[in-house]
Amino acid sequence: MTAAPTMIAPDMAFAELAENFALFDDWEDRYRYLIDLGRKLPPFPAELQTDVNKVRGCMSQVWMVPGHPAGENGKFAFAADSDAHIVKGLIAVLGVLFSGQTPEAIAAIDTDAAFRQLGLDQHISPSRRNGLVSMVEKIKSYAKT
């Protein structure tokens, strides 16, 4: 029997996340903060790290499953994991953006603008950017259904 994953439930709003990123003057510190965010993700059951749950288009291994926040069936949440520390941090940022939102709100989120606001748009490699786009597309697809 497969264990149900714990959905990502952010402990801050996006505005607070943006303020936290702004506190760091250099990118080494921002990357460390991003990695720290990824370390705080809930554990993802190993048995869900399957081909069915894999996000295509990511160079790193990324697995994702949709769900709902506890007791809020009209809102979206997801559980995810990666084998790369920075990607886990990006998953945490996506959790802040998307978890707990309605499908309509998710459709309206401008991820590019959010990542520009955090300053991450210029500091993510093209291959990671492709993976990020794939994760966002997967989240938006899950939210529709």
C-alpha positions in Angstrom: 0.0 0.0 0.0 1.3 3.4 -1.0 1.6 6.0 1.8 -0.3 9.2 1.2 2.1 12.1 0.8 2.0 15.2 3.0 0.9 18.1 0.8 3.1 21.2 0.7 1.6 23.8 3.0 3.6 27.0 2.9 4.4 28.7 6.2 4.6 32.1 4.7 2.9 34.3 2.0 4.7 35.2 -1.2 5.2 38.8 0.0 7.2 37.5 3.0 9.2 35.2 0.8 10.1 38.1 -1.5 11.1 40.2 1.6 13.3 37.3 2.8 15.1 37.0 -0.6 15.6 40.8 -0.6 17.5 40.5 2.7 20.4 38.8 1.0 22.9 40.9 -0.9 24.8 38.2 -2.7 23.6 35.2 -4.7 25.5 32.7 -2.7 23.4 33.6 0.3 20.2 33.5 -1.8 21.1 30.0 -3.1 21.7 28.8 0.5 18.3 30.2 1.5 16.7 28.4 -1.5 18.3 25.1 -0.6 17.2 25.6 3.0 13.6 26.1 1.8 13.9 22.8 0.0 15.1 21.0 3.1 11.9 22.0 4.8 9.6 20.2 2.3 7.6 17.4 3.8 9.0 13.9 3.1 7.9 12.4 -0.2 7.2 8.6 0.0 9.8 6.7 -2.0 7.1 4.5 -3.4 5.7 7.5 -5.2 9.0 8.2 -7.0 7.7 6.4 -10.1 7.7 7.1 -13.8 4.0 8.0 -13.6 4.7 10.8 -11.1 7.8 12.1 -12.8 7.8 15.6 -14.3 9.0 15.5 -17.8 11.4 18.2 -19.1 13.5 18.5 -15.9 17.2 17.5 -16.0 17.0 16.6 -12.4 14.6 13.9 -11.2 11.3 15.5 -10.1 8.2 13.7 -8.9 4.9 15.4 -8.2 1.4 14.4 -7.1 -1.7 16.6 -6.7 -4.0 16.9 -3.8 -5.8 19.3 -1.5 -4.9 21.1 1.7 -6.4 19.2 4.7 -10.1 19.9 4.8 -10.1 22.2 1.8 -11.3 20.2 -1.2 -11.9 23.4 -3.3 -8.3 24.4 -3.1 -5.2 22.9 -4.7 -2.0 21.5 -3.1 0.7 19.2 -4.2 3.5 17.0 -2.9 6.8 16.9 -4.7 10.4 15.9 -4.4 13.7 16.1 -6.4 17.1 14.6 -6.3 18.6 18.2 -6.6 18.8 20.6 -3.7 18.2 23.7 -5.7 15.3 22.2 -7.5 13.8 21.2 -4.1 14.1 24.9 -3.2 12.3 25.8 -6.4 9.5 23.3 -5.5 9.2 25.1 -2.1 8.8 28.5 -3.9 6.1 26.9 -6.1 4.4 25.7 -3.0 4.3 29.2 -1.7 2.8 30.4 -5.0 0.3 27.6 -5.7 -0.6 25.6 -2.6 -3.9 26.6 -1.0 -5.1 28.4 -4.1 -8.3 27.8 -6.1 -7.9 26.5 -9.6 -9.0 29.9 -10.9 -6.3 31.7 -8.9 -3.7 29.3 -10.1 -4.6 29.9 -13.7 -4.0 33.6 -13.2 -0.6 33.4 -11.4 2.2 34.9 -13.4 5.1 32.7 -12.4 7.6 34.6 -14.5 6.7 37.9 -12.7 7.0 36.1 -9.3 10.4 34.8 -10.1 11.5 38.3 -11.4 10.3 39.7 -8.1 12.4 37.2 -6.2 15.4 38.0 -8.5 15.6 34.3 -9.5 14.8 34.8 -13.1 18.4 35.9 -13.9 20.1 33.3 -11.7 18.5 30.1 -12.9 20.3 28.2 -15.6 18.4 27.6 -18.9 18.1 23.9 -18.2 16.6 24.6 -14.7 14.3 27.2 -16.2 13.0 24.5 -18.6 12.4 22.2 -15.6 10.7 25.0 -13.8 8.4 25.7 -16.7 7.6 21.9 -16.8 6.7 21.9 -13.1 4.5 25.0 -13.5 2.7 23.4 -16.5 2.2 20.2 -14.4 0.8 22.2 -11.5 -1.6 24.2 -13.7 -2.7 21.0 -15.5 -3.4 19.3 -12.2 -5.3 22.3 -10.8 -7.7 22.2 -13.8 -8.7 18.6 -13.1 
